């Protein structure tokens, strides 16, 4: 697509957004685009100002509808799309022509439906994780290596495979995120009230899709955008937190009594590969584990650890997966027990 065609599409999308003609799905897709692109946000704000300036012309008389229909009828007739009239008096009256136009629109709509339901690839399938009231932290390693710690009574949705230009997920509840850096593919979290955009960092999020939203950053920088007003954006850095209050983003310092270690207390893995479990154990329990080969790392298990010592963790893994372990230069290395 040429630059001019692309620009026209962008302008048409902006006009549709500002005039309130977008469907719900289109609206939220455009909100994500605003959050992930500084250029789109800039153009949206500029167009908002121009849009408001046009309000003073609301009293200007509108176009002559009959004259417009006659002009369109003449063009369609000249292009052979409708039969030519023997004389001007036999031209179709506006109501009849309206029905013909509606039929043409219906045919175009039908073609569009067939295109989107038959010719297009299916939408990316979303995987959903939900936790109950048990005091476990469910841990999931995503395809890009990012790790999500999901607290009780929470729901997290993510695609099986991320798109080429972004990593978009959804959260309701409480979670800790440890995001793998990828400058070419921002990580975007959609909550009830905000869009959170990061490249590589770690932070806590609490949201109930209602009035509550809170985010605390442990490492790196996070950008938070209000869904209801994308012009309200805040950057949150390590040691800071942010909350939503009366359609505003309120930033402050993380207090010393904040519970920022909740996700390490009792961790649960569900049908997870050992190669994904070990980095989490190393990071959170001050242990130094490794696998001897990729085959061992692909072994899967469901297991819960509750602040276990390194020795008991190693014993549990060996007993569950029929592994053996040996200490090599201060690292406990797991391999298959082939006896």
Secondary structure, DSSP 8 states (H G I E B T S, - for coil): --HHHHHHHHHHHHHHHHTT---HHHHHHHHHHHHH-HHHHHHHHHHHHHHHHGGGGTTS----HHHHHHHHHHHHHHTTSS---SSGGGS--HHHHHHHHHHHHHHHHHHHHHIIIIIS-----EEEEE--SSS-EEEEE-TTS-EEEE-TT-EEEEESS--SSEEEEEEEEEEEEE----TTSEEEEE-SSEEEEESS-EEEEEE-SSS-EEEEEEESEEEEEESS-TT-EEEEETTEEEEEETTEEEEEE--TT----GGGSSEEEEEEEHHHHHHHHHHHH---EEESSHHHHT-EEEEEESS--HHHHHHHHHHHHTEEEEEETTEEEEEE---
